[in-house]
Amino acid sequence: MNPDFLNRIQSYIPNEMDDFLSSLDRPMYRGLRVNPQKWKKPKLSLKRAPFSENEYYVDEALGNHPYHLAGLFYLQEPSASSAVEILDVQPDDVVLDLCAAPGGKSTQIASKLDTGFLVANEYDSKRARILLSNMERMGIEHMMVLNNDPSQLVTKFARCFDRILVDAPCSGEGMMKKHDEAMDQWSVEHIQFCAKRQKQILESAYQLLKGNGTMVYSTCTYAKEENEDVIQWFLDTYPDMELIDPGVSFGRSGFIKNTIRIFPMDKGEGHFVAKLHKKSGATNRLPVQKSMPIDAITKEFFIEQLGFVPKYHEMQKDKIYVMDHSFIQTKGLHCLRQGIFAGERIKKRFEPAHAFYMNAKWIDTYKNRTNLSLEEIDAFMHGLEIEHPSQKGYIAVCVDGYPFGFGKSDGKHIKNKIPKGLRLLPNSHIKRRCL
């Protein structure tokens, strides 16, 4: 390991360096965060992590667990849930996650919303698609996924957000055990480059935050230049911003009052979190657009599958998106998705989308549904058609009542409709490990 990196850590925690070095030789902490919008009352034998009420430690990979496929939990390093805990999202908030991929913090924010709305933005286009996939799997409805430079959002959404999370791109010192490139790319010059970019992102975040709004800045690095130094610059540049008490008991105090640091000795791999308040300033609302009408065939499908027609609709060519919240005007921005992608009109029929069957708010609503055995789930996730008596037509396929996708039944067989990009590789298999 780079001696310059170790010397810097030594200067931060001179009395705990032996413990830090020992932590580098053990496996990194793994975490599982329950999705409370889908999994209402889980009974888990896992040890709870201190960073969030829904975060638990796990000691093995669970990516192929059927509950993961159904969006009942999200896998992440445990201390990654600390920033959203400190953000203290309220059910009716309008929230921006400015650097949102791969989606752990966005989906955690969304799990705390009810009538509120989440804008999840990611600058990198490839990572933005991963973000969208995770939002879809977790069943998030009141949301928008954008793929823009943070500065572009200011022209449309200035002073529109009650709360903003800036989980800034960083040198990733806390993730060195997970990502080899974090160590390979380590240098003081790279840290300085990251700090410059972080300041630019915070400048945009400031303009997007409402007066009396709350912002949380976080990184997964130890470098002071990217943490306390960035925060001090921000406070000096914007005197109407103030650091406030994060209100949590986990971690340790940073090198500025009211900041939090998490080291491996604190039961997480590494995080820095600062909570800021905007003392004054104007407020705006997100610009909404009129809901578009939908045709009789699509309405008939909704009634057949759900028993009701969602309140708000948007059409892009023949594709139909729905949610129980007004759609937002996004002209001039690159928007990947708003609400739930319900499906599309193809000639005189309606073809549903995978996302239609993953919505957390409809989890108990789908009228046409069936439970599959572990063996059937495995076959289905490999793209196979299965022999399974069920009601004819489009059908939600479930594990223990939780939908993980859909198919089309002729009454005896279910034709597979799992998107090819979500299917398991040939040598991968579903495993129901004990939780």
DRENDO-1510 file (C-alpha; in Angstrom, 1 decimal, always signed):
<recs>
REC; n; res; u; v; w
REC; 1; MET; +0.0; +0.0; +0.0 .
REC; 2; ASN; +1.2; +3.5; -0.9 .
REC; 3; PRO; +3.3; +4.8; +2.0 .
REC; 4; ASP; +2.2; +8.4; +1.4 .
REC; 5; PHE; -1.4; +7.4; +1.9 .
REC; 6; LEU; -0.5; +5.6; +5.1 .
REC; 7; ASN; +1.4; +8.6; +6.4 .
REC; 8; ARG; -1.6; +10.8; +5.8 .
REC; 9; ILE; -3.9; +8.3; +7.7 .
REC; 10; GLN; -1.3; +8.3; +10.5 .
REC; 11; SER; -1.6; +12.1; +10.8 .
REC; 12; TYR; -5.4; +11.7; +11.2 .
REC; 13; ILE; -5.5; +8.9; +13.7 .
REC; 14; PRO; -2.1; +8.7; +15.4 .
REC; 15; ASN; -3.3; +6.5; +18.3 .
REC; 16; GLU; -5.3; +4.1; +16.1 .
REC; 17; MET; -3.0; +3.3; +13.3 .
REC; 18; ASP; -2.4; -0.3; +14.3 .
REC; 19; ASP; -6.2; -0.9; +14.3 .
REC; 20; PHE; -6.5; +0.8; +10.9 .
REC; 21; LEU; -3.8; -1.4; +9.5 .
REC; 22; SER; -5.4; -4.5; +10.9 .
REC; 23; SER; -8.7; -3.5; +9.3 .
REC; 24; LEU; -7.0; -3.7; +5.9 .
REC; 25; ASP; -6.4; -7.4; +6.3 .
REC; 26; ARG; -10.0; -8.4; +7.0 .
REC; 27; PRO; -12.9; -8.6; +4.5 .
REC; 28; MET; -14.8; -5.3; +4.0 .
REC; 29; TYR; -18.1; -4.9; +5.7 .
REC; 30; ARG; -21.1; -6.0; +3.7 .
REC; 31; GLY; -24.5; -4.5; +4.3 .
REC; 32; LEU; -28.2; -5.2; +3.4 .
REC; 33; ARG; -30.7; -2.3; +3.6 .
REC; 34; VAL; -34.4; -3.3; +3.8 .
REC; 35; ASN; -36.8; -1.6; +1.4 .
REC; 36; PRO; -39.7; -0.7; +3.9 .
REC; 37; GLN; -42.0; +0.2; +1.0 .
REC; 38; LYS; -42.0; -3.4; -0.1 .
REC; 39; TRP; -40.9; -5.5; +2.9 .
REC; 40; LYS; -43.1; -4.2; +5.6 .
REC; 41; LYS; -42.2; -6.3; +8.7 .
REC; 42; PRO; -39.1; -8.4; +8.0 .
REC; 43; LYS; -38.0; -10.8; +10.7 .
REC; 44; LEU; -34.3; -11.0; +10.3 .
REC; 45; SER; -31.7; -12.9; +12.2 .
REC; 46; LEU; -29.0; -10.5; +11.0 .
REC; 47; LYS; -27.1; -8.0; +13.2 .
REC; 48; ARG; -28.4; -4.4; +12.8 .
REC; 49; ALA; -25.8; -1.8; +11.7 .
REC; 50; PRO; -25.7; +1.5; +13.6 .
REC; 51; PHE; -26.0; +3.8; +10.6 .
REC; 52; SER; -29.7; +3.3; +9.7 .
REC; 53; GLU; -32.8; +1.6; +11.1 .
REC; 54; ASN; -33.1; -0.6; +8.1 .
REC; 55; GLU; -29.4; -1.5; +7.6 .
REC; 56; TYR; -28.0; -4.9; +8.6 .
REC; 57; TYR; -24.6; -6.7; +8.3 .
REC; 58; VAL; -24.3; -9.7; +6.0 .
REC; 59; ASP; -21.3; -12.0; +5.5 .
REC; 60; GLU; -22.0; -13.3; +2.0 .
REC; 61; ALA; -23.1; -12.2; -1.4 .
REC; 62; LEU; -26.8; -12.1; -1.8 .
REC; 63; GLY; -27.3; -10.7; -5.3 .
REC; 64; ASN; -29.1; -13.8; -6.5 .
REC; 65; HIS; -31.4; -14.1; -3.5 .
REC; 66; PRO; -35.0; -14.0; -4.8 .
REC; 67; TYR; -35.8; -11.2; -2.3 .
REC; 68; HIS; -33.0; -9.1; -3.9 .
REC; 69; LEU; -34.5; -9.7; -7.4 .
REC; 70; ALA; -37.9; -8.6; -6.0 .
REC; 71; GLY; -36.4; -5.3; -4.6 .
REC; 72; LEU; -37.0; -6.1; -1.0 .
REC; 73; PHE; -33.5; -5.1; -0.1 .
REC; 74; TYR; -30.5; -3.2; -1.4 .
REC; 75; LEU; -26.9; -4.4; -1.0 .
REC; 76; GLN; -24.4; -1.7; +0.1 .
REC; 77; GLU; -21.5; -1.0; +2.4 .
REC; 78; PRO; -23.2; -0.3; +5.7 .
REC; 79; SER; -21.8; +3.1; +6.5 .
REC; 80; ALA; -23.1; +4.3; +3.0 .
REC; 81; SER; -26.6; +4.6; +4.6 .
REC; 82; SER; -25.3; +7.2; +7.1 .
REC; 83; ALA; -25.7; +10.2; +4.8 .
REC; 84; VAL; -29.4; +9.8; +4.2 .
REC; 85; GLU; -30.0; +9.1; +7.8 .
REC; 86; ILE; -28.5; +12.5; +8.6 .
REC; 87; LEU; -30.4; +14.2; +5.7 .
REC; 88; ASP; -33.6; +13.4; +7.8 .
REC; 89; VAL; -36.0; +13.2; +4.8 .
REC; 90; GLN; -39.7; +14.0; +5.6 .
REC; 91; PRO; -42.6; +12.3; +3.7 .
REC; 92; ASP; -43.6; +15.4; +1.7 .
REC; 93; ASP; -40.2; +16.7; +0.9 .
REC; 94; VAL; -39.0; +17.5; -2.6 .
REC; 95; VAL; -35.5; +16.0; -2.6 .
REC; 96; LEU; -32.5; +16.1; -5.0 .
REC; 97; ASP; -29.8; +13.4; -5.0 .
REC; 98; LEU; -27.3; +15.3; -7.2 .
REC; 99; CYS; -24.7; +12.5; -7.7 .
REC; 100; ALA; -27.0; +9.5; -7.5 .
REC; 101; ALA; -25.5; +6.4; -9.1 .
REC; 102; PRO; -25.6; +3.5; -8.5 .
REC; 103; GLY; -28.8; +4.3; -6.5 .
REC; 104; GLY; -28.2; +3.1; -2.9 .
REC; 105; LYS; -28.8; +6.5; -1.4 .
REC; 106; SER; -31.5; +7.5; -3.9 .
REC; 107; THR; -33.6; +4.4; -3.1 .
REC; 108; GLN; -33.1; +5.0; +0.6 .
REC; 109; ILE; -34.3; +8.6; +0.2 .
REC; 110; ALA; -37.3; +7.3; -1.8 .
REC; 111; SER; -38.2; +4.8; +0.9 .
REC; 112; LYS; -38.9; +7.8; +3.3 .
REC; 113; LEU; -41.1; +9.7; +0.9 .
REC; 114; ASP; -44.9; +9.6; +0.6 .
REC; 115; THR; -46.4; +12.6; -1.2 .
REC; 116; GLY; -43.0; +14.0; -1.8 .
REC; 117; PHE; -40.8; +13.7; -4.9 .
REC; 118; LEU; -37.2; +12.6; -5.7 .
REC; 119; VAL; -35.0; +13.9; -8.5 .
REC; 120; ALA; -32.0; +11.6; -8.9 .
REC; 121; ASN; -29.3; +12.9; -11.1 .
REC; 122; GLU; -26.2; +11.2; -12.4 .
REC; 123; TYR; -23.7; +12.9; -14.8 .
REC; 124; ASP; -22.2; +9.7; -16.2 .
REC; 125; SER; -24.6; +8.1; -18.8 .
REC; 126; LYS; -23.6; +4.5; -18.2 .
REC; 127; ARG; -23.9; +4.9; -14.4 .
REC; 128; ALA; -27.2; +6.7; -14.9 .
REC; 129; ARG; -28.7; +3.6; -16.5 .
REC; 130; ILE; -27.5; +1.5; -13.6 .
REC; 131; LEU; -29.2; +4.0; -11.3 .
REC; 132; LEU; -32.5; +3.7; -13.3 .
REC; 133; SER; -32.3; -0.1; -13.1 .
REC; 134; ASN; -32.0; +0.0; -9.3 .
REC; 135; MET; -34.8; +2.6; -8.9 .
REC; 136; GLU; -37.0; +0.3; -11.0 .
REC; 137; ARG; -36.1; -2.9; -9.1 .
REC; 138; MET; -36.9; -1.1; -5.8 .
REC; 139; GLY; -40.2; +0.0; -7.2 .
REC; 140; ILE; -39.8; +3.8; -6.8 .
REC; 141; GLU; -42.8; +5.7; -8.3 .
REC; 142; HIS; -42.5; +9.4; -7.3 .
REC; 143; MET; -39.2; +10.0; -9.0 .
REC; 144; MET; -37.3; +11.3; -11.9 .
REC; 145; VAL; -33.9; +10.1; -13.2 .
REC; 146; LEU; -31.8; +12.7; -14.9 .
REC; 147; ASN; -28.4; +12.5; -16.7 .
REC; 148; ASN; -27.0; +16.0; -16.6 .
REC; 149; ASP; -24.1; +18.1; -15.4 .
REC; 150; PRO; -25.3; +19.6; -12.0 .
REC; 151; SER; -24.9; +23.1; -13.4 .
REC; 152; GLN; -27.6; +22.3; -16.1 .
REC; 153; LEU; -30.2; +21.7; -13.4 .
REC; 154; VAL; -29.9; +25.2; -12.1 .
REC; 155; THR; -31.5; +26.7; -15.2 .
REC; 156; LYS; -34.7; +24.7; -14.6 .
REC; 157; PHE; -34.8; +24.0; -10.8 .
REC; 158; ALA; -33.2; +26.9; -9.0 .
REC; 159; ARG; -34.3; +27.0; -5.3 .
REC; 160; CYS; -36.8; +24.1; -5.8 .
REC; 161; PHE; -35.5; +21.5; -3.3 .
REC; 162; ASP; -36.2; +21.1; +0.4 .
REC; 163; ARG; -33.3; +18.7; +0.8 .
REC; 164; ILE; -30.3; +18.0; -1.3 .
REC; 165; LEU; -27.8; +15.1; -1.0 .
REC; 166; VAL; -24.4; +15.7; -2.5 .
REC; 167; ASP; -22.6; +12.3; -2.2 .
REC; 168; ALA; -19.7; +13.7; -4.2 .
REC; 169; PRO; -17.4; +11.9; -6.5 .
REC; 170; CYS; -14.2; +11.4; -4.6 .
REC; 171; SER; -10.9; +9.6; -4.4 .
REC; 172; GLY; -12.6; +6.7; -2.7 .
REC; 173; GLU; -10.0; +6.0; +0.0 .
REC; 174; GLY; -12.7; +4.2; +2.0 .
REC; 175; MET; -13.4; +1.8; -0.9 .
REC; 176; MET; -9.9; +0.6; -1.6 .
REC; 177; LYS; -10.7; -2.9; -0.5 .
REC; 178; LYS; -13.6; -3.0; -2.9 .
REC; 179; HIS; -12.2; -1.2; -5.9 .
REC; 180; ASP; -8.5; -1.7; -6.8 .
REC; 181; GLU; -8.6; +1.4; -9.0 .
REC; 182; ALA; -9.0; +3.5; -5.9 .
REC; 183; MET; -5.5; +2.5; -4.8 .
REC; 184; ASP; -4.1; +2.4; -8.3 .
REC; 185; GLN; -5.3; +6.0; -9.0 .
REC; 186; TRP; -4.3; +7.4; -5.5 .
REC; 187; SER; -2.2; +10.5; -5.5 .
REC; 188; VAL; -2.3; +13.9; -3.9 .
REC; 189; GLU; -2.9; +15.4; -7.3 .
REC; 190; HIS; -6.0; +13.2; -7.8 .
REC; 191; ILE; -7.3; +14.3; -4.4 .
REC; 192; GLN; -6.8; +17.9; -5.4 .
REC; 193; PHE; -8.6; +17.3; -8.7 .
REC; 194; CYS; -11.5; +15.7; -6.8 .
REC; 195; ALA; -11.7; +18.6; -4.4 .
REC; 196; LYS; -12.0; +21.1; -7.2 .
REC; 197; ARG; -14.8; +19.1; -8.8 .
REC; 198; GLN; -16.6; +18.8; -5.5 .
REC; 199; LYS; -16.6; +22.6; -5.0 .
REC; 200; GLN; -18.1; +23.0; -8.5 .
REC; 201; ILE; -20.9; +20.6; -7.6 .
REC; 202; LEU; -21.6; +22.4; -4.3 .
REC; 203; GLU; -21.9; +25.7; -6.1 .
REC; 204; SER; -24.7; +24.2; -8.2 .
REC; 205; ALA; -26.3; +22.5; -5.1 .
REC; 206; TYR; -26.4; +25.9; -3.3 .
REC; 207; GLN; -28.4; +27.4; -6.2 .
REC; 208; LEU; -30.8; +24.5; -6.2 .
REC; 209; LEU; -31.5; +24.5; -2.5 .
REC; 210; LYS; -34.5; +26.4; -1.2 .
REC; 211; GLY; -34.2; +29.0; +1.5 .
REC; 212; ASN; -34.4; +27.2; +4.9 .
REC; 213; GLY; -33.5; +24.0; +3.1 .
REC; 214; THR; -31.1; +21.3; +4.3 .
REC; 215; MET; -28.1; +19.9; +2.4 .
REC; 216; VAL; -25.9; +16.9; +3.3 .
REC; 217; TYR; -22.4; +16.6; +1.8 .
REC; 218; SER; -20.8; +13.2; +2.0 .
REC; 219; THR; -17.8; +11.3; +0.6 .
REC; 220; CYS; -16.3; +7.8; +1.0 .
REC; 221; THR; -12.8; +9.1; +1.4 .
REC; 222; TYR; -10.6; +10.1; +4.4 .
REC; 223; ALA; -8.7; +13.1; +2.7 .
REC; 224; LYS; -9.2; +16.4; +4.5 .
REC; 225; GLU; -8.9; +18.2; +1.2 .
REC; 226; GLU; -12.1; +16.6; +0.0 .
REC; 227; ASN; -13.9; +16.8; +3.3 .
REC; 228; GLU; -13.3; +19.4; +6.0 .
REC; 229; ASP; -11.4; +21.7; +3.6 .
REC; 230; VAL; -14.2; +21.6; +1.0 .
REC; 231; ILE; -16.8; +22.4; +3.7 .
REC; 232; GLN; -14.8; +25.3; +5.1 .
REC; 233; TRP; -14.5; +26.7; +1.6 .
REC; 234; PHE; -18.2; +26.4; +1.1 .
REC; 235; LEU; -19.0; +28.1; +4.4 .
REC; 236; ASP; -16.6; +30.9; +3.6 .
REC; 237; THR; -18.1; +31.3; +0.1 .
REC; 238; TYR; -21.7; +31.2; +1.1 .
REC; 239; PRO; -22.2; +32.9; +4.5 .
REC; 240; ASP; -25.9; +32.1; +4.6 .
REC; 241; MET; -25.0; +28.4; +4.9 .
REC; 242; GLU; -24.3; +27.0; +8.4 .
REC; 243; LEU; -23.1; +23.6; +9.7 .
REC; 244; ILE; -25.7; +22.1; +12.0 .
REC; 245; ASP; -25.7; +19.1; +14.4 .
REC; 246; PRO; -26.1; +15.9; +12.4 .
REC; 247; GLY; -28.1; +14.5; +15.3 .
REC; 248; VAL; -26.6; +10.9; +15.3 .
REC; 249; SER; -24.6; +8.9; +17.7 .
REC; 250; PHE; -22.6; +6.7; +15.2 .
REC; 251; GLY; -19.1; +7.5; +13.9 .
REC; 252; ARG; -16.8; +10.2; +15.4 .
REC; 253; SER; -16.4; +13.9; +15.2 .
REC; 254; GLY; -14.6; +15.2; +12.2 .
REC; 255; PHE; -11.9; +17.9; +12.3 .
REC; 256; ILE; -14.6; +20.6; +12.1 .
REC; 257; LYS; -17.4; +20.7; +14.7 .
REC; 258; ASN; -20.7; +19.2; +13.5 .
REC; 259; THR; -19.1; +16.9; +10.9 .
REC; 260; ILE; -19.0; +13.1; +11.1 .
REC; 261; ARG; -16.2; +10.7; +10.2 .
REC; 262; ILE; -16.5; +6.9; +10.0 .
REC; 263; PHE; -13.4; +4.7; +10.0 .
REC; 264; PRO; -13.2; +0.9; +9.8 .
REC; 265; MET; -12.9; +0.9; +13.6 .
REC; 266; ASP; -16.4; +2.5; +13.7 .
REC; 267; LYS; -18.0; -0.6; +12.0 .
REC; 268; GLY; -18.0; +0.8; +8.5 .
REC; 269; GLU; -15.4; +1.1; +5.7 .
REC; 270; GLY; -15.2; +4.9; +5.6 .
REC; 271; HIS; -17.4; +8.0; +5.2 .
REC; 272; PHE; -17.5; +11.7; +5.9 .
REC; 273; VAL; -20.8; +13.5; +6.4 .
REC; 274; ALA; -21.6; +17.2; +7.0 .
REC; 275; LYS; -25.1; +18.6; +7.4 .
REC; 276; LEU; -25.8; +22.2; +6.3 .
REC; 277; HIS; -28.7; +24.6; +6.6 .
REC; 278; LYS; -29.5; +27.6; +4.3 .
REC; 279; LYS; -30.5; +30.4; +6.6 .
REC; 280; SER; -32.4; +32.5; +4.1 .
REC; 281; GLY; -33.4; +32.9; +0.5 .
REC; 282; ALA; -36.2; +32.4; -1.9 .
REC; 283; THR; -38.1; +29.2; -2.7 .
REC; 284; ASN; -39.6; +27.9; -5.9 .
REC; 285; ARG; -41.7; +24.9; -6.9 .
REC; 286; LEU; -40.8; +22.3; -9.5 .
REC; 287; PRO; -42.5; +23.2; -12.8 .
REC; 288; VAL; -45.3; +20.7; -13.4 .
REC; 289; GLN; -46.9; +19.7; -16.7 .
REC; 290; LYS; -50.4; +18.7; -17.6 .
REC; 291; SER; -51.3; +15.0; -17.4 .
REC; 292; MET; -51.9; +13.5; -20.8 .
REC; 293; PRO; -55.0; +11.4; -21.6 .
REC; 294; ILE; -54.7; +7.7; -22.3 .
REC; 295; ASP; -56.6; +5.6; -24.7 .
REC; 296; ALA; -59.4; +3.1; -23.9 .
REC; 297; ILE; -57.2; +0.0; -24.5 .
REC; 298; THR; -54.6; +1.2; -22.0 .
REC; 299; LYS; -57.3; +2.1; -19.5 .
REC; 300; GLU; -58.8; -1.4; -19.9 .
REC; 301; PHE; -55.4; -3.0; -19.1 .
REC; 302; PHE; -55.0; -0.9; -15.9 .
REC; 303; ILE; -58.5; -1.9; -14.7 .
REC; 304; GLU; -57.8; -5.5; -15.5 .
REC; 305; GLN; -54.5; -5.6; -13.8 .
REC; 306; LEU; -54.9; -3.1; -10.9 .
REC; 307; GLY; -58.6; -2.3; -10.6 .
REC; 308; PHE; -58.0; +1.4; -11.2 .
REC; 309; VAL; -56.3; +3.9; -13.5 .
REC; 310; PRO; -53.2; +5.8; -12.2 .
REC; 311; LYS; -53.9; +9.5; -11.8 .
REC; 312; TYR; -51.2; +11.1; -13.9 .
REC; 313; HIS; -49.9; +10.0; -17.3 .
REC; 314; GLU; -47.2; +10.9; -19.8 .
REC; 315; MET; -46.8; +9.5; -23.3 .
REC; 316; GLN; -43.6; +9.5; -25.3 .
REC; 317; LYS; -44.5; +8.2; -28.8 .
REC; 318; ASP; -46.3; +4.9; -27.9 .
REC; 319; LYS; -44.7; +4.5; -24.4 .
REC; 320; ILE; -46.8; +5.3; -21.4 .
REC; 321; TYR; -45.6; +6.4; -18.0 .
REC; 322; VAL; -47.7; +6.8; -14.9 .
REC; 323; MET; -47.6; +7.9; -11.3 .
REC; 324; ASP; -49.7; +9.4; -8.5 .
REC; 325; HIS; -47.8; +12.7; -8.7 .
REC; 326; SER; -47.7; +15.4; -11.3 .
REC; 327; PHE; -45.1; +15.0; -14.0 .
REC; 328; ILE; -42.3; +17.6; -14.0 .
REC; 329; GLN; -41.3; +19.8; -17.0 .
REC; 330; THR; -37.8; +18.7; -18.2 .
REC; 331; LYS; -37.4; +20.5; -21.5 .
REC; 332; GLY; -33.6; +21.1; -22.0 .
REC; 333; LEU; -32.6; +18.3; -19.7 .
REC; 334; HIS; -31.8; +14.7; -20.4 .
REC; 335; CYS; -34.5; +12.8; -18.5 .
REC; 336; LEU; -34.3; +9.0; -18.6 .
REC; 337; ARG; -37.5; +8.3; -16.7 .
REC; 338; GLN; -40.3; +9.9; -14.7 .
REC; 339; GLY; -42.7; +7.7; -12.7 .
REC; 340; ILE; -43.4; +4.1; -13.7 .
REC; 341; PHE; -42.8; +2.9; -17.3 .
REC; 342; ALA; -46.2; +1.1; -17.6 .
REC; 343; GLY; -45.7; -0.2; -21.2 .
REC; 344; GLU; -46.5; +0.7; -24.7 .
REC; 345; ARG; -49.2; +0.6; -27.3 .
REC; 346; ILE; -48.4; -1.8; -30.1 .
REC; 347; LYS; -51.1; -1.6; -32.8 .
REC; 348; LYS; -54.4; -2.5; -31.1 .
REC; 349; ARG; -53.0; -4.0; -27.9 .
REC; 350; PHE; -51.1; -2.8; -24.8 .
REC; 351; GLU; -47.8; -4.5; -23.9 .
REC; 352; PRO; -46.8; -4.0; -20.3 .
REC; 353; ALA; -43.2; -3.3; -19.1 .
REC; 354; HIS; -41.2; -5.0; -16.4 .
REC; 355; ALA; -41.3; -1.8; -14.3 .
REC; 356; PHE; -45.1; -2.0; -14.2 .
REC; 357; TYR; -44.9; -5.1; -12.0 .
REC; 358; MET; -42.1; -3.8; -9.8 .
REC; 359; ASN; -43.9; -0.7; -8.3 .
REC; 360; ALA; -43.7; -0.8; -4.5 .
REC; 361; LYS; -47.1; +1.0; -4.1 .
REC; 362; TRP; -48.9; -1.7; -6.1 .
REC; 363; ILE; -47.3; -4.7; -4.5 .
REC; 364; ASP; -50.6; -6.0; -3.0 .
REC; 365; THR; -52.7; -4.7; -5.9 .
REC; 366; TYR; -51.9; -6.8; -8.9 .
REC; 367; LYS; -55.0; -8.9; -9.6 .
REC; 368; ASN; -53.4; -11.5; -11.9 .
REC; 369; ARG; -50.5; -13.0; -10.0 .
REC; 370; THR; -48.9; -16.3; -9.0 .
REC; 371; ASN; -46.2; -17.6; -6.7 .
REC; 372; LEU; -43.3; -19.6; -8.1 .
REC; 373; SER; -41.2; -22.2; -6.4 .
REC; 374; LEU; -37.5; -21.7; -6.0 .
REC; 375; GLU; -36.8; -24.0; -9.0 .
REC; 376; GLU; -39.4; -22.2; -11.1 .
REC; 377; ILE; -37.8; -18.8; -10.2 .
REC; 378; ASP; -34.4; -20.1; -11.2 .
REC; 379; ALA; -35.7; -21.3; -14.5 .
REC; 380; PHE; -37.7; -18.1; -15.1 .
REC; 381; MET; -34.7; -15.9; -14.3 .
REC; 382; HIS; -32.7; -17.8; -16.9 .
REC; 383; GLY; -35.2; -16.8; -19.5 .
REC; 384; LEU; -37.1; -20.1; -19.7 .
REC; 385; GLU; -40.8; -20.6; -20.2 .
REC; 386; ILE; -42.2; -22.7; -17.4 .
REC; 387; GLU; -45.1; -25.1; -17.0 .
REC; 388; HIS; -47.3; -23.6; -14.3 .
REC; 389; PRO; -51.1; -23.5; -14.2 .
REC; 390; SER; -52.4; -20.0; -13.8 .
REC; 391; GLN; -54.9; -17.4; -14.9 .
REC; 392; LYS; -54.6; -16.6; -18.6 .
REC; 393; GLY; -53.0; -13.3; -19.8 .
REC; 394; TYR; -50.3; -11.1; -18.4 .
REC; 395; ILE; -49.4; -12.2; -14.9 .
REC; 396; ALA; -47.1; -11.0; -12.1 .
REC; 397; VAL; -44.7; -13.8; -11.1 .
REC; 398; CYS; -43.9; -13.7; -7.3 .
REC; 399; VAL; -41.8; -15.1; -4.6 .
REC; 400; ASP; -43.8; -15.4; -1.4 .
REC; 401; GLY; -46.2; -12.8; -2.8 .
REC; 402; TYR; -43.6; -10.3; -3.9 .
REC; 403; PRO; -43.5; -9.7; -7.6 .
REC; 404; PHE; -40.1; -10.0; -9.3 .
REC; 405; GLY; -41.3; -9.8; -12.9 .
REC; 406; PHE; -44.0; -10.9; -15.2 .
REC; 407; GLY; -45.0; -13.3; -18.0 .
REC; 408; LYS; -47.9; -14.2; -20.2 .
REC; 409; SER; -49.9; -17.3; -19.4 .
REC; 410; ASP; -52.0; -19.5; -21.7 .
REC; 411; GLY; -53.4; -21.2; -18.6 .
REC; 412; LYS; -50.8; -24.0; -18.4 .
REC; 413; HIS; -47.5; -22.3; -19.3 .
REC; 414; ILE; -46.0; -18.9; -18.5 .
REC; 415; LYS; -44.1; -17.3; -21.4 .
REC; 416; ASN; -41.1; -15.4; -20.0 .
REC; 417; LYS; -41.1; -11.6; -20.1 .
REC; 418; ILE; -38.1; -10.9; -17.9 .
REC; 419; PRO; -35.9; -8.4; -19.9 .
REC; 420; LYS; -32.8; -10.1; -21.3 .
REC; 421; GLY; -30.5; -7.7; -19.5 .
REC; 422; LEU; -31.9; -8.7; -16.1 .
REC; 423; ARG; -31.7; -12.5; -16.6 .
REC; 424; LEU; -29.1; -14.6; -14.8 .
REC; 425; LEU; -26.0; -15.8; -16.5 .
REC; 426; PRO; -26.0; -19.6; -17.3 .
REC; 427; ASN; -23.6; -20.5; -14.4 .
REC; 428; SER; -25.6; -18.4; -11.9 .
REC; 429; HIS; -28.4; -19.8; -9.8 .
REC; 430; ILE; -31.0; -18.6; -7.4 .
REC; 431; LYS; -30.3; -19.4; -3.8 .
REC; 432; ARG; -32.6; -18.8; -0.8 .
REC; 433; ARG; -30.1; -18.2; +2.0 .
REC; 434; CYS; -31.4; -17.7; +5.5 .
REC; 435; LEU; -31.8; -14.0; +6.5 .
</recs>
